[in-house]
Amino acid sequence: MEFRNGLGEMAIQDVLKEHPPVGEILAKHDIGCVTCRVGICLLKDVVSIHGLSPDDEAAIEKEINNYFTAKGE
């Protein structure tokens, strides 16, 4: 997965702190990182370990990258 701004290499807790809409995107796809108390998984791993179909993974990647495009990043 290719996330903008090196986001895929960041711990999910840091991603959610800096970019709360990413949590909304993940929750929409039934990935419950927002409520996780550990939060040390990398975003790229969080998406891949949930056993999603390639189409669902691609949709998440696109939505997250579109969020950054909308922000002008």
N, CA, C and O atoms as a printed pandas DataFrame, in Angstrom:
     atom_number atom_name residue_name chain_id  residue_number  x_coord  y_coord  z_coord
0              1         N          MET        A               1    0.841   -1.173    0.000
1              2        CA          MET        A               1    0.000    0.000    0.000
2              3         C          MET        A               1    0.886    1.236    0.000
3              4         O          MET        A               1    1.938    1.281    0.639
4              5         N          GLU        A               2    0.434    2.216   -0.724
5              6        CA          GLU        A               2    1.175    3.475   -0.836
6              7         C          GLU        A               2    0.338    4.608   -0.276
7              8         O          GLU        A               2   -0.592    5.084   -0.927
8              9         N          PHE        A               3    0.668    5.039    0.932
9             10        CA          PHE        A               3   -0.026    6.177    1.529
10            11         C          PHE        A               3    0.838    7.414    1.383
11            12         O          PHE        A               3    2.065    7.339    1.442
12            13         N          ARG        A               4    0.197    8.534    1.195
13            14        CA          ARG        A               4    0.917    9.800    1.051
14            15         C          ARG        A               4    1.598   10.203    2.348
15            16         O          ARG        A               4    1.211    9.766    3.432
16            17         N          ASN        A               5    2.612   11.038    2.220
17            18        CA          ASN        A               5    3.293   11.654    3.357
18            19         C          ASN        A               5    3.907   10.654    4.332
19            20         O          ASN        A               5    4.079   10.973    5.509
20            21         N          GLY        A               6    4.240    9.452    3.866
21            22        CA          GLY        A               6    4.839    8.448    4.739
22            23         C          GLY        A               6    3.890    7.929    5.800
23            24         O          GLY        A               6    4.319    7.325    6.783
24            25         N          LEU        A               7    2.618    8.159    5.606
25            26        CA          LEU        A               7    1.608    7.802    6.601
26            27         C          LEU        A               7    1.598    6.313    6.916
27            28         O          LEU        A               7    1.339    5.926    8.056
28            29         N          GLY        A               8    1.877    5.473    5.925
29            30        CA          GLY        A               8    1.862    4.037    6.143
30            31         C          GLY        A               8    2.905    3.560    7.131
31            32         O          GLY        A               8    2.763    2.491    7.724
32            33         N          GLU        A               9    3.952    4.346    7.311
33            34        CA          GLU        A               9    5.048    3.998    8.223
34            35         C          GLU        A               9    4.854    4.563    9.628
35            36         O          GLU        A               9    5.717    4.399   10.490
36            37         N          MET        A              10    3.727    5.226    9.859
37            38        CA          MET        A              10    3.456    5.825   11.169
38            39         C          MET        A              10    2.603    4.895   12.023
39            40         O          MET        A              10    1.774    4.145   11.506
40            41         N          ALA        A              11    2.817    4.954   13.348
41            42        CA          ALA        A              11    1.967    4.209   14.280
42            43         C          ALA        A              11    0.551    4.761   14.185
43            44         O          ALA        A              11    0.348    5.969   14.063
44            45         N          ILE        A              12   -0.411    3.870   14.241
45            46        CA          ILE        A              12   -1.799    4.277   14.060
46            47         C          ILE        A              12   -2.226    5.324   15.081
47            48         O          ILE        A              12   -3.023    6.204   14.756
48            49         N          GLN        A              13   -1.713    5.251   16.311
49            50        CA          GLN        A              13   -2.089    6.249   17.318
50            51         C          GLN        A              13   -1.639    7.649   16.888
51            52         O          GLN        A              13   -2.341    8.627   17.143
52            53         N          ASP        A              14   -0.485    7.750   16.243
53            54        CA          ASP        A              14    0.007    9.041   15.772
54            55         C          ASP        A              14   -0.780    9.523   14.558
55            56         O          ASP        A              14   -1.069   10.712   14.423
56            57         N          VAL        A              15   -1.124    8.582   13.676
57            58        CA          VAL        A              15   -1.930    8.935   12.507
58            59         C          VAL        A              15   -3.258    9.514   12.959
59            60         O          VAL        A              15   -3.687   10.558   12.469
60            61         N          LEU        A              16   -3.907    8.836   13.895
61            62        CA          LEU        A              16   -5.225    9.273   14.346
62            63         C          LEU        A              16   -5.170   10.584   15.111
63            64         O          LEU        A              16   -6.105   11.381   15.053
64            65         N          LYS        A              17   -4.089   10.806   15.818
65            66        CA          LYS        A              17   -3.926   12.054   16.555
66            67         C          LYS        A              17   -3.790   13.233   15.584
67            68         O          LYS        A              17   -4.392   14.288   15.787
68            69         N          GLU        A              18   -3.000   13.041   14.538
69            70        CA          GLU        A              18   -2.751   14.107   13.566
70            71         C          GLU        A              18   -3.844   14.221   12.509
71            72         O          GLU        A              18   -4.079   15.303   11.970
72            73         N          HIS        A              19   -4.510   13.111   12.213
73            74        CA          HIS        A              19   -5.483   13.074   11.122
74            75         C          HIS        A              19   -6.723   12.272   11.531
75            76         O          HIS        A              19   -6.912   11.158   11.041
76            77         N          PRO        A              20   -7.564   12.804   12.410
77            78        CA          PRO        A              20   -8.748   12.067   12.872
78            79         C          PRO        A              20   -9.650   11.521   11.762
79            80         O          PRO        A              20  -10.253   10.466   11.957
80            81         N          PRO        A              21   -9.776   12.187   10.603
81            82        CA          PRO        A              21  -10.625   11.610    9.558
82            83         C          PRO        A              21  -10.154   10.234    9.067
83            84         O          PRO        A              21  -10.957    9.468    8.536
84            85         N          VAL        A              22   -8.874    9.913    9.236
85            86        CA          VAL        A              22   -8.390    8.585    8.853
86            87         C          VAL        A              22   -9.083    7.533    9.719
87            88         O          VAL        A              22   -9.417    6.455    9.228
88            89         N          GLY        A              23   -9.298    7.827   10.977
89            90        CA          GLY        A              23  -10.024    6.905   11.858
90            91         C          GLY        A              23  -11.444    6.673   11.385
91            92         O          GLY        A              23  -11.959    5.559   11.482
92            93         N          GLU        A              24  -12.081    7.715   10.872
93            94        CA          GLU        A              24  -13.436    7.587   10.344
94            95         C          GLU        A              24  -13.445    6.680    9.107
95            96         O          GLU        A              24  -14.348    5.862    8.930
96            97         N          ILE        A              25  -12.436    6.838    8.265
97            98        CA          ILE        A              25  -12.329    5.997    7.071
98            99         C          ILE        A              25  -12.152    4.538    7.474
99           100         O          ILE        A              25  -12.819    3.655    6.933
100          101         N          LEU        A              26  -11.255    4.284    8.422
101          102        CA          LEU        A              26  -11.023    2.910    8.875
102          103         C          LEU        A              26  -12.280    2.324    9.518
103          104         O          LEU        A              26  -12.632    1.173    9.259
104          105         N          ALA        A              27  -12.951    3.106   10.346
105          106        CA          ALA        A              27  -14.162    2.623   11.021
106          107         C          ALA        A              27  -15.249    2.265   10.015
107          108         O          ALA        A              27  -15.997    1.307   10.208
108          109         N          LYS        A              28  -15.328    3.040    8.948
109          110        CA          LYS        A              28  -16.313    2.766    7.902
110          111         C          LYS        A              28  -16.096    1.389    7.276
111          112         O          LYS        A              28  -17.031    0.767    6.771
112          113         N          HIS        A              29  -14.848    0.928    7.319
113          114        CA          HIS        A              29  -14.505   -0.386    6.769
114          115         C          HIS        A              29  -14.348   -1.441    7.872
115          116         O          HIS        A              29  -13.699   -2.468    7.676
116          117         N          ASP        A              30  -14.953   -1.169    9.033
117          118        CA          ASP        A              30  -14.961   -2.097   10.167
118          119         C          ASP        A              30  -13.577   -2.401   10.728
119          120         O          ASP        A              30  -13.317   -3.515   11.183
120          121         N          ILE        A              31  -12.691   -1.411   10.695
121          122        CA          ILE        A              31  -11.382   -1.535   11.326
122          123         C          ILE        A              31  -11.424   -0.614   12.544
123          124         O          ILE        A              31  -11.499    0.607   12.405
124          125         N          GLY        A              32  -11.375   -1.207   13.739
125          126        CA          GLY        A              32  -11.621   -0.483   14.975
126          127         C          GLY        A              32  -10.404    0.125   15.642
127          128         O          GLY        A              32  -10.262    0.017   16.860
128          129         N          CYS        A              33   -9.533    0.752   14.894
129          130        CA          CYS        A              33   -8.315    1.320   15.481
130          131         C          CYS        A              33   -8.590    2.495   16.411
131          132         O          CYS        A              33   -7.805    2.763   17.320
132          133         N          VAL        A              34   -9.668    3.178   16.197
133          134        CA          VAL        A              34   -9.961    4.349   17.013
134          135         C          VAL        A              34  -10.116    3.960   18.479
135          136         O          VAL        A              34   -9.751    4.735   19.363
136          137         N          THR        A              35  -10.643    2.791   18.746
137          138        CA          THR        A              35  -10.870    2.368   20.131
138          139         C          THR        A              35   -9.739    1.516   20.697
139          140         O          THR        A              35   -9.776    1.143   21.869
140          141         N          CYS        A              36   -8.745    1.208   19.887
141          142        CA          CYS        A              36   -7.624    0.389   20.349
142          143         C          CYS        A              36   -6.774    1.175   21.343
143          144         O          CYS        A              36   -6.461    2.343   21.111
144          145         N          ARG        A              37   -6.407    0.539   22.439
145          146        CA          ARG        A              37   -5.606    1.205   23.476
146          147         C          ARG        A              37   -4.102    1.057   23.234
147          148         O          ARG        A              37   -3.314    1.779   23.846
148          149         N          VAL        A              38   -3.693    0.156   22.373
149          150        CA          VAL        A              38   -2.269   -0.066   22.132
150          151         C          VAL        A              38   -1.759    0.948   21.125
151          152         O          VAL        A              38   -0.921    1.788   21.453
152          153         N          GLY        A              39   -2.263    0.873   19.900
153          154        CA          GLY        A              39   -1.993    1.893   18.898
154          155         C          GLY        A              39   -0.598    1.964   18.327
155          156         O          GLY        A              39   -0.218    2.994   17.769
156          157         N          ILE        A              40    0.189    0.889   18.448
157          158        CA          ILE        A              40    1.559    0.951   17.943
158          159         C          ILE        A              40    1.711    0.327   16.552
159          160         O          ILE        A              40    2.788    0.400   15.960
160          161         N          CYS        A              41    0.653   -0.282   16.030
161          162        CA          CYS        A              41    0.718   -0.869   14.694
162          163         C          CYS        A              41    0.915    0.237   13.668
163          164         O          CYS        A              41    0.406    1.346   13.828
164          165         N          LEU        A              42    1.648   -0.070   12.628
165          166        CA          LEU        A              42    1.796    0.875   11.533
166          167         C          LEU        A              42    0.521    0.856   10.699
167          168         O          LEU        A              42   -0.133   -0.179   10.569
168          169         N          LEU        A              43    0.176    2.005   10.139
169          170        CA          LEU        A              43   -1.046    2.079    9.348
170          171         C          LEU        A              43   -1.054    1.034    8.239
171          172         O          LEU        A              43   -2.076    0.382    8.022
172          173         N          LYS        A              44    0.051    0.863    7.538
173          174        CA          LYS        A              44    0.084   -0.112    6.433
174          175         C          LYS        A              44   -0.187   -1.525    6.942
175          176         O          LYS        A              44   -0.789   -2.329    6.230
176          177         N          ASP        A              45    0.245   -1.838    8.157
177          178        CA          ASP        A              45    0.007   -3.161    8.733
178          179         C          ASP        A              45   -1.427   -3.311    9.226
179          180         O          ASP        A              45   -2.023   -4.382    9.106
180          181         N          VAL        A              46   -1.966   -2.251    9.771
181          182        CA          VAL        A              46   -3.337   -2.277   10.275
182          183         C          VAL        A              46   -4.288   -2.675    9.157
183          184         O          VAL        A              46   -5.177   -3.504    9.350
184          185         N          VAL        A              47   -4.096   -2.086    8.006
185          186        CA          VAL        A              47   -4.977   -2.395    6.884
186          187         C          VAL        A              47   -4.755   -3.825    6.403
187          188         O          VAL        A              47   -5.719   -4.539    6.128
188          189         N          SER        A              48   -3.506   -4.250    6.299
189          190        CA          SER        A              48   -3.225   -5.566    5.725
190          191         C          SER        A              48   -3.590   -6.727    6.653
191          192         O          SER        A              48   -3.934   -7.801    6.160
192          193         N          ILE        A              49   -3.528   -6.555    7.969
193          194        CA          ILE        A              49   -3.778   -7.678    8.876
194          195         C          ILE        A              49   -5.258   -7.992    9.091
195          196         O          ILE        A              49   -5.587   -8.989    9.733
196          197         N          HIS        A              50   -6.132   -7.176    8.577
197          198        CA          HIS        A              50   -7.552   -7.403    8.812
198          199         C          HIS        A              50   -8.192   -8.324    7.780
199          200         O          HIS        A              50   -9.412   -8.492    7.780
200          201         N          GLY        A              51   -7.402   -8.913    6.914
201          202        CA          GLY        A              51   -7.925   -9.902    5.979
202          203         C          GLY        A              51   -8.944   -9.345    4.997
203          204         O          GLY        A              51   -9.884  -10.039    4.610
204          205         N          LEU        A              52   -8.760   -8.116    4.604
205          206        CA          LEU        A              52   -9.681   -7.506    3.657
206          207         C          LEU        A              52   -9.377   -7.981    2.245
207          208         O          LEU        A              52   -8.271   -8.434    1.948
208          209         N          SER        A              53  -10.351   -7.873    1.407
209          210        CA          SER        A              53  -10.128   -8.215    0.003
210          211         C          SER        A              53   -9.213   -7.155   -0.617
211          212         O          SER        A              53   -9.120   -6.038   -0.107
212          213         N          PRO        A              54   -8.548   -7.501   -1.698
213          214        CA          PRO        A              54   -7.715   -6.500   -2.381
214          215         C          PRO        A              54   -8.516   -5.256   -2.783
215          216         O          PRO        A              54   -7.997   -4.140   -2.748
216          217         N          ASP        A              55   -9.775   -5.454   -3.161
217          218        CA          ASP        A              55  -10.614   -4.307   -3.530
218          219         C          ASP        A              55  -10.871   -3.401   -2.332
219          220         O          ASP        A              55  -10.835   -2.177   -2.456
220          221         N          ASP        A              56  -11.132   -4.004   -1.166
221          222        CA          ASP        A              56  -11.364   -3.205    0.043
222          223         C          ASP        A              56  -10.097   -2.475    0.470
223          224         O          ASP        A              56  -10.153   -1.311    0.867
224          225         N          GLU        A              57   -8.960   -3.152    0.392
225          226        CA          GLU        A              57   -7.694   -2.493    0.725
226          227         C          GLU        A              57   -7.443   -1.320   -0.208
227          228         O          GLU        A              57   -7.023   -0.248    0.228
228          229         N          ALA        A              58   -7.701   -1.526   -1.487
229          230        CA          ALA        A              58   -7.505   -0.451   -2.463
230          231         C          ALA        A              58   -8.451    0.717   -2.190
231          232         O          ALA        A              58   -8.076    1.877   -2.360
232          233         N          ALA        A              59   -9.670    0.412   -1.768
233          234        CA          ALA        A              59  -10.638    1.466   -1.467
234          235         C          ALA        A              59  -10.171    2.302   -0.276
235          236         O          ALA        A              59  -10.282    3.528   -0.295
236          237         N          ILE        A              60   -9.647    1.639    0.762
237          238        CA          ILE        A              60   -9.146    2.357    1.931
238          239         C          ILE        A              60   -7.961    3.229    1.543
239          240         O          ILE        A              60   -7.890    4.400    1.916
240          241         N          GLU        A              61   -7.038    2.654    0.796
241          242        CA          GLU        A              61   -5.870    3.414    0.347
242          243         C          GLU        A              61   -6.310    4.648   -0.439
243          244         O          GLU        A              61   -5.796    5.744   -0.216
244          245         N          LYS        A              62   -7.242    4.474   -1.338
245          246        CA          LYS        A              62   -7.731    5.590   -2.157
246          247         C          LYS        A              62   -8.407    6.654   -1.302
247          248         O          LYS        A              62   -8.158    7.845   -1.485
248          249         N          GLU        A              63   -9.254    6.239   -0.376
249          250        CA          GLU        A              63   -9.958    7.198    0.476
250          251         C          GLU        A              63   -8.991    7.999    1.340
251          252         O          GLU        A              63   -9.150    9.210    1.491
252          253         N          ILE        A              64   -7.995    7.333    1.905
253          254        CA          ILE        A              64   -7.025    8.038    2.744
254          255         C          ILE        A              64   -6.202    9.004    1.895
255          256         O          ILE        A              64   -5.973   10.146    2.294
256          257         N          ASN        A              65   -5.765    8.552    0.737
257          258        CA          ASN        A              65   -5.005    9.446   -0.139
258          259         C          ASN        A              65   -5.867   10.600   -0.647
259          260         O          ASN        A              65   -5.370   11.715   -0.803
260          261         N          ASN        A              66   -7.142   10.351   -0.905
261          262        CA          ASN        A              66   -8.043   11.429   -1.325
262          263         C          ASN        A              66   -8.231   12.454   -0.212
263          264         O          ASN        A              66   -8.389   13.644   -0.484
264          265         N          TYR        A              67   -8.214   12.000    1.032
265          266        CA          TYR        A              67   -8.293   12.923    2.174
266          267         C          TYR        A              67   -7.128   13.911    2.109
267          268         O          TYR        A              67   -7.320   15.110    2.313
268          269         N          PHE        A              68   -5.926   13.416    1.827
269          270        CA          PHE        A              68   -4.767   14.304    1.743
270          271         C          PHE        A              68   -4.832   15.205    0.515
271          272         O          PHE        A              68   -4.411   16.360    0.572
272          273         N          THR        A              69   -5.350   14.692   -0.582
273          274        CA          THR        A              69   -5.521   15.526   -1.773
274          275         C          THR        A              69   -6.472   16.678   -1.469
275          276         O          THR        A              69   -6.217   17.819   -1.853
276          277         N          ALA        A              70   -7.566   16.377   -0.778
277          278        CA          ALA        A              70   -8.544   17.412   -0.433
278          279         C          ALA        A              70   -7.931   18.463    0.493
279          280         O          ALA        A              70   -8.313   19.632    0.454
280          281         N          LYS        A              71   -6.976   18.038    1.327
281          282        CA          LYS        A              71   -6.307   18.976    2.232
282          283         C          LYS        A              71   -5.218   19.774    1.506
283          284         O          LYS        A              71   -4.664   20.728    2.053
284          285         N          GLY        A              72   -4.926   19.373    0.283
285          286        CA          GLY        A              72   -3.872   20.057   -0.476
286          287         C          GLY        A              72   -2.483   19.553   -0.153
287          288         O          GLY        A              72   -1.502   20.265   -0.365
288          289         N          GLU        A              73   -2.383   18.349    0.350
289          290        CA          GLU        A              73   -1.070   17.770    0.675
290          291         C          GLU        A              73   -0.680   16.709   -0.314
291          292         O          GLU        A              73    0.392   16.117   -0.194
